[in-house]
Amino acid sequence: MSPALTTALGLLLPFVGTAAGSACVFLLRGSLRLSVHRFLLGFAAGVMTAASVFSLLLPAIEASAGMGRLAFVPAAVGTALGLLFLPAIRAVTPPQAEAAPVSARRRAALLCLAVTIHNIPEGMAPGVAFAGALNGGGVSMAAAWSLALGIAIQNFPEGAVISMPMAAAGEGRGRAFALGVLSGAVEPAAAGLSLLLTGAFSAALPWALSFAAGAMLYVAAAELIPEAGETDGRLAGLSFGAGFLVMMILDVSMG
């Protein structure tokens, strides 16, 4: 398989995860089992944390080796900017009114918007990783694929969490599925744009890799881990550890 085709399929993988989760609206009458949902979130958080370190931050530091003792600067600055990216987007997003009662359909629509915003950095990360793999930036194609797979796993419950409540609120199953899928459409768009920009400005690769790492770490620490451990901290810890180990093994053995 050519690198171009491998990259194109990898960039689409997170979107496929969202679509597969949204398709649960046709397969399940109730909702996704809470324990399964929590496990997938914890596992994905572990994968994304390991990917941030092994697939993004370490290659960023290696790519900056020519800076000598200052080789940490692109990684540190890029990570800090990545950590601030999602909170900054949400700060300029119009807040939802909490005083008035919100209908189930309205609540589902707001959730769809929140997930769409949340998916922007998740789309950027694979784009930057594949740019590093294609441009000799120290990222292997296998590591980029593993990163995309981890995001796809995390997107599965997200798709289900959007489409299934919408159907329960009175939307048709087809429309609920379509809205769930559309929430993930921003990911391949962000991935493609990141790939093009990083490829065009190769000197920005260390900064872009670490920026993506920071954004991923924020998502894992601020959103996935707290939700995964909301009812069972042991399940969250074990699933996080399992995801971290799987990603570490894939990155080291296949990279």
Secondary structure, DSSP 4 states (H G I P E B T S, - for coil): --HHHHHHHHHHHHHHHHHHHHTHHHH-SS---HHHHHHHHHHHHHHHHHHIIIIIIHHHHHHTGGGGGGGHHHHHHHHHHHHHHHHHHHHSSPPPP-SS---HHHHHHHHHHHHHHHHHHHHHHHHHHHHHHHTTSS--HHHHHHHHHHHHHHHHHHHHHHHHHHHHTT--HHHHHHHHHHHTTHHHHHHHHHHHHHHH-GGGHHHHHHHHHHHHHHHIIIIIHHHHTSS-HHHHHHHHHHHHHHHHHHHHHH-
